[in-house]
Amino acid sequence: MIRSPYVEVALPVPLRRRFTYRVPEELRGHLEPGSRVAVQFGRRKLAGFVLAGRDEPPEGVKRILALAGCLEPEPVFPRELFDFLVAAAGYYLHPIGEVLRAAAPALPKEALSRLRKRGFLEAQEALPGRQQAGRLTLFAHRTELSSEGLRLGPSQHAALAVLDARGEASAGDLRAHVKSPQSVMRRLEAHGLITLERRRVTRDPFNLETIVRDQAPTLNARQAQAVRCVLDAAEGEGAGGFLLHGVTGSGKTEVYLHIIAALRERGVGALVMVPEIALTPQLVSRFRARFGDEVAVLHSGLRPTERDEAWRKLRSGELHIAIGARSALFAPVHDLGVVIVDEEHDSSFKQEEGFRYQGRDMALWRAHRAGAVCVLGSATPSLEAYHLAQSGKLHLLELPERATDAELPKVEVVDLARHRGGPSGHPLLTAPLHHAIEECLAADGQAILFLNRRGFAPSVRCSSCGHVQQCPACSVSLTEHRRAGVLRCHYCDFATPPGTSCVSCGGVGLERMGLGTERLEDSLAEVFAPARIARLDRDTAAGRGALAVLDRLRRHEVDILVGTQMVTKGHDIPGVTLVGVMLADQSLAFPDFRAAERTFQLLAQVAGRAGRGDSPGRVIFQTYQPQHPAVQRAAAHDYLGFYEDEIEARRELDYAPFARLVSVRVDAGDEDLARQVAERLASIALAHPASRSGQVSVLGPAPAPIARVRGRFRYRLMLRSSNRPQLRSVAASIADAIDGGLGSARASVDIDPVSML
C-alpha cells in the first residue's frame, strides 16, 4: 500500500510524463500501483492510474490538486501485468497513460455514481472512456423445494419444467416457453421454488456451437521431446524461451495443448497469441475441446462489454487460459506460467498505430518478467527468432516431419515468361495450373489459389492518354471493385463510381490493368463451371464472413477457394490437394529489406495447406523470377537454406537481427512543412553525441515510399545501431522534440519497425 502524501499518476493524454497529485486523508494507505483514480486535469476530469508514491512535491510546484477519488477497491491490473505495461511503455517511448487506458477494462458505473454524489461530477457528466454496460441478464436457478401443493398457473408450470430439466435458465431461454418470463420468474421466486441473479453474459461468436470434449492423442517422439523440454524449464527458476520450428502439419498445436495441460495441473495459467483469431476457428475449437470453460477467447468479434467480462474473469482467476490476437498480450492471466505465440513470424503481431509494440518480442519479455516459459512456434520462423535460437538465447525445438504419414507436397515452379496463357487464354492461368485444377476437380479434391491483390483490377488506365485513375488524397491508384460498383483506395477508403470516360481527356477506352481476387474468381467460375468458387479477402471477411467461407470449404461445399494472404493462415483442410500461387514474386518488389523473407514465408505457408489429408498434395508457384532464392528455397521446403542465404545478406547490410532500427515518421497537410519538420528532427538526431561518434546512423529524411496518404504528405528518417542504449537515447531526444510541438505536423517514433512503407 502507498502511504506517501503524494502520488504520481498516469493520465490518458499524449504526453510522455507523469503527473503529481496529493492523496486525501481518506485514501492514505488504500492506494496501490495500478489503482484507478479520478482527477481534475486543467478543465478536464479524467480517470488515471497510480504509478507510485512520492514524499515531496515536484520542485518549484506550489499548488498540487488532490485526487478526487478511487474508482475501484482493488488495483485494476495484477502487479505482474502492471509492471510489464509500465516497462513496455517506456521501451516503446509511448505515453504510459494511453497504454494503461488501452489495456484496462471499462470504468465501473457505480464508481461514477459515487463521484456524482460527492459533487465531482455533474448529474449527467461522465469521465472519458468506456463505461460498463448497465444491462444484465436475469437467470433463474431451481431450488430443492417441491412445488407439490402449490397453486401454480400454466406458465409457471411450463417455466418450472424447463428449470427442472436444466437447473438454470435465463429470461431469454424461458421466452420460448412462456409469455412475460420475468414476471413468471418473480412469482416462482416468491414461492421459494427458484433463486434469481443478474449477470453479464458473453455471447461469443466462437462459442455458438457445442464443443465435444476430446482426449489428448499420443504424441510422436519429436513432439514428446519438445513437451518435456518446455516442462523441465518451467520447473526451474526464471523459466526460459523456446523456438518450436515445425514444418506445416507437424503437430505444433498438439505440443501447445500438452504443455498447457501439464502446467494447468500445476495450477498456473496460460496465454496463447495467434495472428488473426477470426481466421483460426479450428484452433479455438481444439482448445475448447481440450480445456472446456477454462478458455477466454479475446477477439474483435466481442462487444466491449463481453470483452470486459472475459477480462474480469481472467483477472479474478475464474478463467485460466486466454487465447487471442495481438492485444491478448495484455490479458490479466492469473499466475501466468506459459506464453505461446503461434505463427510468430506473422507481421500482424506488430501494432502499426498508436502504441506501436511488437507482440512477439513483448511476449518473450512478459514471460521472462513473470518467471514463465515462452514458446514461439512457426514453420517459417522470423530471422530474428531463428538467430536468437542459433545464438543460444532461445532453445531450438525441431519438428522436421508432419505428424501424420502425409508427406510435404511436391512443388512445381512455372516461369510466367515462358507460359503466357493456358487453354482458357487467361494470362495467369497457365497450362500447368489449368490442367492441375482440372485433375484436382476430377479427383474430387479442393484447390486454394493465392493472389495477394483484392478487388477486380488494381488500376484503370485510359488507352488514349495513359492516365491512371488516382486517389485524390493518396499517391496510389484506385482499385476497381466491380461487385460494389466503385473504384476504391485501399489506404483511405475513398470510393467513386468507375465512370465510362477518362477524367483527364474524356476518352472512352478504359483498360482494366492487372488482376485482383474478384476478377480471378469470375474467370474461374467461367472456365471451370460448374465448380463451386468462393473468395476470402478483406471484402468478404467482414463480420462472420471469414468463418462462413472456411466452414463451407471444410464441409466440401467449395471446390476452389481464391484469396489473399488470409488463405495462408494455418488452415487445416484435409480435402485441399492443390495450391496455386498466381504471382509468387509479387511481394519481392516491396521497398523493404524483409521482402525476400516475407515472400519465402508466404509461399511456404500457403504451400503447407496442401496434402494434409489422405491424398498427396501438389503446389504450383507461378513467377517471373523462377530462380530467385526465396522462390527456390520455398519450393524445396528448405527453411535452413533460406535462412543461411538471407542472414548473410543482413549481416553485410547491417540490418536486423544485427542492428536495431527506429523509424521516425512525419506527416503534414503541406509538403514543405512535412519536409522541414523531418529535416529538423534529423538534425536533432545528427547532433546527438551517439550519432557524432558513429554509434548511431541517421538515414534520411526522404519521402516515404507512399508519399501521400489521406491528404497528408509523408516523410521519414531511420536510426540504425547495434548499440541499443545509444539508439534509444537518440530516439528519446527526437521524442522530446515531438512532445515540444510541431505545429500542424505530426510525428511518431516507431521502435523496432516492421513496415517500411
N, C-alpha and C positions, 0 to 999 in steps of 0.2 A: 504494500500500500504506500501511496505517496503522502507524506506528512509535511511537505515543504509549503511555504506560504504562497509560492508562485508555481505555475506550470507552463511548459512550452506546448503549444497546440498547433497541429497541422490543419490548415483550412483548405477547402476545395477552390483554390484560386491559382491562376497560372504564374505563381511566384515561387522561386526555389529558396524559401526561407521559412523559419519558424516564428510563431507569434506568442508573446508572453501575456498571461492573464493571472489575475490574483484569485486565489482559492478562498471562497467564503468559508466561514467557520463551520457551517453545517456539512460541508463537503470534505473537510480535513480528515484524512485517514480513510476516505471512501473512494478514492480515485486510484486507478492503476494505468500503466501504459496500455493504450488501446481503448480506454473508456471514451464513449461518445458524449460530447458536451455541446451545449448551446451557448453562443457568444454573440456579442454585438461587434460588428466589424465595419467601422465607418457608419454609413447609413443602412447597412445591410445586417440582417440577422442570419447567422449561418450555423450549421452543425459541423463540428470539427472533432479531432481525435487527440487525446492527451498523449504526448510523446514522452515527457519526463518532467520531474520536478526540478525547481531551482530555488536556491535560498535567497538570492538577491535579484532585484530588477535589472534589466539591461542598463549599461552605463549611459547616463545622460537622459534617461526617461524618467519624468517626474510623475506622470499620472498613468496608472495602469487600471484598466477595466477589470471588473470581477466576472467570473463565469456566471452565466445566467442559470445554469442547472445541468445536471447529469441526466442523459436521456434513457439509460438502461442501468439496471443494478449491477450487471456484470460487464467486463470488457467485451467488446464485440468480437475480437479475434482471440483465439488461443495464443499464448505468449510466443510459441514457436513460429506461428504464421505471422504474427505482428512484427517480430524482429526481422523475419525474412523480407516482408514487404518494405520495411524501412531501409534495409540494406539494398534491396533491388532498386528502389527509387534513387538511392544515392549512386549506385553503379551506372544507371542509365541517365543520370543528371535530369531527372524528371521531378516536378513538384510533388512532394510526399503527400500533401493533402488530396491531390487529384488521384493518386494511386490508391490511397485508403478508401476514398469515396467509391471508386470503381469496384473495389473488391468487397465492399460491405453490403449487407442486405438492406432492405428498405427501412426507413425510420418508423419506429413504433408509434401508432396513433395515440396510445394512452399517455405517452410522454409529452406529446404536443398539447394534449388536454391539460396536463399539469402546468405547462408553460403559459397557457391562456389564463388559467385560474390565478397564477401569480402576477399576471399583467405584463409579462414579457412579450407575449403575442396578443394581437387583437383577436376579436371573436372569430373571424374567418381567415386569419392570417396563418401561414404555414412556413416552415423552413424549406429552402430549396432542396430538391432531391426527391426521390421516390418515397412514397409512404405505403405502409402495409394496407392492403385492401381490407375493408371492414366486413365484406360478405363472408360468412362462414356457412358450411353445410351442416344441417341438423341430422344427427344419427340417433337411431333407437337401438337399445340393447335389451334382449329378453332377460327378465329376471327368473328366479326359480319359483316364484309364486304361481299357483294354479289359477286358472280362470273359472274353475268349476263353481257354480252357484252365483256367479256374477251375471247381471243382465247386460249383455253386450249387443250392439247393433250389428247388422250385416257387414258394414265397413270395418268395424273394429275386429270382428271375427276374421275377415279377409286379411287385414294387416297382421293380426296375431299369427295366422297360419304361415305367412311369409317369414315372420320373425322366428317362429318355431323351427322352420326349415333351415334358416340361415344363421340365426343367432344375432345378426346385426343387419341393419338396412338403413339407407338414407331416405330422406323425404322424396328424392328423385326416384329411388328404387320403388317406393310404395305407390308412386303416382300412376304406375301402370296397372294397379290393382284397386285403388280406391280414389274417390274424389276428396279434395281437401285433405291431403295426407298429414299436414302439420296439425290440423285440428284433431284428427283421429289420434295422432301420436300423443297429444296433450291429454286426451281423455284416458288413454291407456296408462299414461304416466300417473294420472290421478288415482287409478285403481291399483297402482303399485306393480303392474304387470311388466313394465319396461322402465328403463332409465334413459335419459336423453343427454346428449352432449353436442356441442358445436365445435367443429374443427375445419381447418382448411384442407382441401383435397387437391392433390396434384393429378391433373388429367394429362398424363404423359402420352404423347402420340407413339412413343416407342413401346408402350405397355398396354396397347389396346387388345392384344390377343393373349390368351392364357398360355404361359410358358410351362412346358412339361419339364420337370427336373430331370437331369441326366446323371449318369455315373461317369466318373473320370476314367478314360481309357488307359491302358498300359502304355507307357512311353517307350520309345525305342532307346537304344543305348546312348546315342548322342543327346537326345532330349533329357534323359535321366541324369546324365553327367552335368548338363547345364543347370538343371534344377538344384542338384547337390552343391555345386559351386556357389550359387547365389545364397542358398540357405546356410551354408557354412559361414559365409561372410556376414550374414545377418546376425549370427550369434556373437560376432566379435565386436570390439569397440570401434565406433566410427564407421562401421559397415563398409561400403565401397561402391564403385561404379563398374558396370559391365556393358560391353557391346555384344549383343546377340546377333551375329551375322549368319542369317539362314536364307538359302535360296527360296524363291517363291514356292509356296506349298510345302515347306519343310516342317511345319507344325510349331511355329513360334508362338501362336496364340495359346496352344495347349501348354507350352512351357510357362507362359504367364499365369495361366489358371492354376497350375500345380504349385507355383511359387506362392501365389496369394492364398490358396487353400491351406498350405502348411503354415504360413505366417498368421492366418486367422486363428488357427488352433493355438497359437501363442498369444492371442489376444490383441494383436496390433492391426492397424488399418492399412488400406491400400489406395493409391491414386493412379489411375490409368489415363494417359493422354493419347488421343488419336487425331489425325489431321482434320477430318471433316466427319463429325458424328452422324450427319444426315445420310452419308454415303456408306456407312458401315453397320446396317441393321443386323447383319448376321453376327457380327462380333458382339453387339449388345445382347442379342438373344442368347449367345453362348454364355455370356457372363451371368445373365439372369437364370438360365437353366442350371448353372452350377451353384450360384450363390443366392438365388431367390430374392427375397425382400431386403437383403443387406445392401443392395446396389442403388445408388443415386445416379441417375443419368442427367448430366448437365449439358444442355444444348439450346440452340436458338429457337427450337420449336416450343419451348416452355414459355408461358406467360411470366412476367416479372414476379407475380405473387407465388406461382408454382416453383419458380427457381429459388425464391426466398425460403419456401417451405423445405425444399431439399437441402438448402444451405444450413438451415437451423437444425434439421435432423442430423446432419453430419456434425455440426458443432456440439450438439448435446450427446453424441455417441449412440443415438438411436440407429443410425446407419453407419456402416464402417468402410464401404467401398465407394469411391467416386470415379466415374468414367465420363469423359467429355473431351471437347476440343481444347484449344489453346488456353482459354481462361479458366479451365478446370485446375490449372496450376495453383490457383488461389483458393481451392476448396479447403474448408477447415476440418480435414480428416483427423479424427481423434486418435492420438497415439500412433502417428504415421510410421509405418515400418518398411514400406516399399513404394517407390515411384517408378512407373513403367511408361516409356514413350515409344509407342508403336509407330513404325514408318518415320523414324527420327529424322530422316533426310528431307522430309517434305517441307517446302518453303512456307507453307501456311502456318507453321509454328512461330513464325516471326510476325509480330504485330507491326503493321506499317503506318498506323496513325496514332496520335496521342502518345500514350505510354508505349514506346517502341521497344518492347522486350523480346528476347529470343526464348521461346518456351522450352526448347531442348536444353539450352545452357542453364536456364533457371531451374529446370527440373533436377539437374545434377547438383546445383548449388543448394536447393531446398532439401534434397535428400541428405546431403553432407551435413548441413546445419542441424537437421533433425536426428542424425545418427541412424538414418535409414539406408537401405540399399537402393540403387537406381539402376534400371535396366533399359538401355537403348536398343531397340530392335529394328532391323531393316535387312532386306535382300540387297539393297544398294546403298550402303552407308555413306553419309556425307564424308568428304575428305577430311574434315576437321575431326569427326568422331573416330574414323579409322586411324588417323595419325595419332590421336590420343592413345588408342589401343596399341599401336606399333611402338610407341614410346613408353609404354608401361603405365600410363596414367589411367587407363581403363583396362579391365580384364577382358580379353577376347574369348568369346564362346562361338564355336562354329557348328552350323547345321548344313553340311555340304550337299545333302540329298533330300529329296522330297520324302515326306513322312509315309506316304503310300508307296506302292510299287511303281507308280507312274514316273516316267522319265521327263526331264525338261524337254520342251517342244523343239523340234528342228526349225531353224530359221533360214529363210532364203532372202537374199538381198537382190532387189531388182533395180537396175540402172534406168532411171527415167529418161536419160539422154538417148538410150537405145530403144526402149519400149515406149513409144509415144501414144499408144492407144490400143485397146483390145477390140474384141468383136463388136462392142457397143459403140465404138468411136469416141467414147468419153476419154479425155486426155489423162485422167488419173485412175482409170480402170484399165490397167494394163492387162495383156493377155494372161500372164501368170496369175494375177489376182482374180481376174474374171473366172478362169477355169477352176481355181481353188474354191471360189464361192459356190460355183455350180456343183462341185464334188461334195462340198460340205452339206449343202441343202439336200442333195440326192441321198446322202447317208443319214439324213435326219439330225444333222448336227446344227449347232448355232455358231454364229460368227460375230465378232466385235471388230468394227472398223474405227480407227482412231484418226481424227483430224482436229488439230488444235486451233480451229477458227470457227466461231459460231456465226450464225446468220446465213444469208443466201449467197451474197457476193461481198468480199471485203472492200471493194471500191467500185464506183461507177464513173466511167470516163466518156467524154464526148469524142466521137470519132472524127468530128470536123476540126475542132481546135485543140483537142487533147486535154481539156480542162478536167481535173478530177474533183468531184464534189467534196468539199472540206467542211469540217465542223466550224461554225463561226466563232467558237470560244476556245477551241483546242487545235493544235497543229497536227491533226490526224485526219485521214479520210473518213467519210461516213460509210457505214456498212449497211447494205440493204437487207432488211428482214421482210421477206415477201409476205409471209402469213400475216404479220402485223400491219403490212402496208406502209412501212416507214423506212427512211434512211436514219440510222441511229449512230450516235457517238458512244463508243464503249468506255469513254473516260468521264464525260459529264452527263451522259444520258440524254443529250439534246436529240430531238426527233423531228423529222419533217417528212411530208409526203414525197414520194420519189419523183413526181412530175413526169412530163413527157418530152421536155426540151431542156437544152443546156442553159444553165443560169448565166453563163458567160457570153455565149454567142447566139443563143437561140436555136442552135441546131437540134434536129430530132434524132440523130443517130447516137443513142446512148448505149455503151457497151458495158456489160457486167464483167468485171475483171476478177479473176481468181475464183476460189471455191470455198464455201463455208459448209457447215454441217447440214444446214437446212436444204441447200441445193443438192448436196450429196444424197440426202435422204430421198428427195424427189427422184433423182436419177436412178437410185437403186430400186425404188418402187416400180419404176417403169421397166427397167432392164430385167429384173428378176421376179416379176409378177408370176404367181400370186403370193410370193414370200411376204411374211409379215415384218415390217420395218418399224423400228422405234428409234427415238433420238434422246440422248442425255447430254444436256448442256445447261448453261445458266438460264436459258429461255424456257426450258421445260422442267427445271428442278425446283421452281418456287413452291412453297408450302410443302405438301406431301408428294410433289411431283416426282422427285428422285426415288423415293421409296416405292411409288406406284410402278415406275418403269422397271426398277430392279426386281420387284415382285413378279411382274409379267415375264421378265426374262427367266427368272428362276422356275416359274411354272411352265416354261417352254411355250409361252404364248407369243414369243417374239423369236423370229428366225435370225434377223440381222439387227444388231444394235450399233448405231452410229453415235459417236460422241467425242467431246473434247477430253482433256485430261481427267475429267470426272470418271471415265471408264477405266482408268489405271489404278484406282484407289482400293486395292486389296480385296476386290470382289472374288468370291469363290463359287463359281457356277459350273458344276460338273459337265453340263451339256455343251459348253463352249469348246469347240475343237479347232477353230480357226480365228486368228487375229491378223488383221491387216493394218499396216501403218501407211497412210496415204502419202505423207511427206515427212520422211524420217529425219531429214536435215533441217526442217523448218526453224527449230529453236536455236540452231547454230549461228544464225545471223544476228542474234541479240547482242547489243554492245555491253557485254558483261563477261568478266573473266570466268564466271561459273557456267558459261553457255555450254561448253562441252560436257561438264559434269551433269547438268540438268538434262541434256539430250540423252546421255547414256542412261540415266535413271528412268526417264520416261519410257524409253524403248525397252529396257529390261523389265520394268514393272508391267507394262501393257502386254509384253510377250508372255509374262508369267500367268496371265489369265487363261491361257490355252492349255488344254490337256490335263486338267485337274481331276477328271473323272476316269472312267474305264477306258475311254478311247484316246489314242495318242493325239497330241496337239501339233498344229502346224502354224507357223508365223511367217508373214511376208513383210519385209521392210522395203518400201518404195522410196528411192532417194536419188538426188542429183549428185551426191557425194558418196558413192559406194565405198571408197577407200578411206574415208575419214575414220580415225581410230575409235571415236565414240560409237560409230555405227558398227564397225567390225567387231569390237570387243563385246558390244551388246548382243550381236548375232551369235557370238561364241559363248555367251553366258560367262564371260571372263571378267569378273569384277577386279580381281587382283591385278590382272594385266592392265586394265584401265587405270587403276589406282597408281601403279608404278609409272605409267606414262605421264599421267596428269600431275602427280606430286613433284616430279622433276621440273615440269614447266612452271609450277607455282613457286618452286624454290628459286629458279632463275629470275622470275619476275618479282619476287619478294611479295607475294600475295598470301592470303590465308591458306594454310594454318601457320605460315612462318612469320607473318606480320599481322598486326591488328589494324582495322580501319575504323575511321569515324567519318560519316558523311554529314556535311552541313548544307542544308537546302534552303534557298531563299526564293520567295515569290512576291510579286507585286503587280498591280494593275498597269504600271508604267514600266516599260522595258529598261529605260535608263536608270530608274530608281533601283530596280532589281539588280542590275549590274553594279551600280555604285555601292549598294549595301554589301553585296558579295565581295567586292574588292576591299571594302573596309574591314570586314570580318577576316578576310585572308591576310590583310596587313597586320591585324592583331595577332594572328597565329604565327606569322613570319617573325614578328618582333619578340616572341617568347624565347627565353633562353634555350629551351629544349630544341626549338627549330633552328636557332642560330648555331647551335653546337652540332647540328646534323643528326640528332637523335630522332627527330620527327620530321617527316617530309610533308610539305604542303603542295597539293596538286590542284591547279586551277587558280581562280574560278573560271568556269566556262558555262555556256548554255547547257541545260540538261538535254539528254537525247530527245525527249519530247519537250520542246521549248516552251509550249504554252498549253495550259490546261485550265478550263473553267474561266477563261478570260484573263488569267494571270500568267505573267512571264516568269520563267523558272531558271534559276542559276544554281550551281552547286560547286562546292570545293571539297576535296578529300584530304584527310590527315592519315598518314600511314607510319607505323613504327612497330618494331618488335619489343619495345620497352613500354609495357602497359602503363605504369605510373606516370611516365613522362607524357604519353599520349593523352591520358586522362587530364593531366594538368593543362595541356594546350586546349583540349576540348572544353574544360571548365572556364578558361578565360574567354572563350567565344560565348559560352552560355551566359556568363556575367554581362557581356556586351549586349546580348539579346535581351536580357532582363532590363537593361537600361533604356530600352525603347528603340524602335526602328522606324518610327513614323507609320505610314500606311503599309510598309513592307512587313512581311512575316518571315521568320526563320526558325529552323528546328535543327537540333543536334541528334543524330542517329548513331548510337554506339553499336559497333558490330553490324553494319548494314547487310542486308541480303539482296534487296533490289537496287540495281544500279541505274534505274530509269528516273 
